[in-house]
Amino acid sequence: MSQTRAIDAIVISCFRRDIHLVRICAASVRRWYPEVPIYLLKEISKGPVRTGDIERTHKVMILETEFKKGWRGLLKIEAFFGKNPDRILLLDSDTVMVGPIIDYLETIDADFIVTGVQSDDPDNHLIVRDYINSGSVADAFDPDYRYPGFGFNSGHLVINRDVVKREDFDGLVEFGPDGLRPLAPPGLFAHSDQGVLNYVLAKVMDRGATVTYEDFWLWSDLPEVADLDRARIFDGEGYRKIIHWAGTKHYFLHRNSHFDILRHYRDLYYSRHPMGKLARHFHELMRHAEKVLSKFRSMLGLA
């Protein structure tokens, strides 16, 4: 396939408690794309996000944004604003690439490329539960809203930046001194940023922006993930897919479904680290120590 529209960079959204997943995600990107620019979108409401080792070992930069805090994932909206990089693939930290997905996505000439659930029925229980309650939105918020025929997961999006504007979030999100906060009536938009973005991209389609649905993700608990040929992922040509552990993450990495894939990319990450396994053990120790400290602070009313 010939390239039609380049993706300039990968942006991984993250916060303080998922740095172990960011390392895995970044390693999966580097496995397939050694030179593509990678940026981190850091949400700091839970405290500083220390990613120095990732920046050094995997050539990762920080995406500069106007706001640094956002309620329950809303900070991802900041990735839609600004230029340079102009066109990005935005990923949640609990995702991995299992093949050269960018090659495929670059053949699609659209302002936004989304993936999730396609359905002609806006009342499909998955659409209502995980994306947007179209009937309630039309009744209680915007009678001109038109369901586009799909709901998309905000954990993997191709975004042509600076098409969506801050005013597109009027009545939905407050951009204030405490960061991004929800304004929309409860029950209309599922999973914070995800439901809001499903609404906003449907609205920008009405004014001419192009939003294309493509099937390029696998939810971690789908049977298809178990059927993927591990040799093809680990040593072969891979699959043009992104796996997402959305809603299924376990604190202990080895208890997650398809741990072998996570372990593969974790080990790849530390193979690039000068301290190797020693660094891995240190990072795991610090993560567990922070969790224990957080529980003590909560018990003492200090959290």
Number of C-alpha atoms within 10 A of each C-alpha: 7 9 13 12 14 16 22 17 20 22 28 27 23 23 21 16 16 16 19 18 20 25 24 27 24 30 27 25 25 20 18 17 16 12 12 16 19 23 22 24 24 25 24 17 16 10 11 12 17 12 18 10 14 22 17 12 16 20 16 21 17 14 17 14 15 10 18 17 26 25 16 15 20 21 24 27 20 20 22 20 17 17 11 10 16 16 21 24 22 23 27 25 26 26 27 25 27 24 22 18 19 21 16 14 21 19 15 17 15 18 19 22 23 24 21 23 18 18 14 10 12 20 14 15 11 16 23 20 16 18 28 28 23 23 18 15 21 15 11 10 16 13 12 10 17 17 20 20 14 22 28 23 22 25 25 24 18 26 23 25 20 14 15 20 14 15 9 15 19 12 12 20 23 17 18 11 9 13 19 22 20 19 12 18 12 9 14 23 25 19 18 20 25 22 24 23 25 22 27 16 19 20 19 16 15 12 8 9 17 16 19 15 18 15 14 18 21 19 17 22 17 10 10 10 16 12 8 13 12 16 10 13 16 15 8 11 13 19 16 17 18 22 20 23 20 16 10 12 14 11 11 9 14 12 10 16 17 15 11 12 19 21 14 16 25 21 18 19 23 20 14 14 18 11 11 14 13 12 14 17 11 11 14 14 11 12 16 13 12 13 13 12 13 14 14 13 12 11 10 9 8 9 10
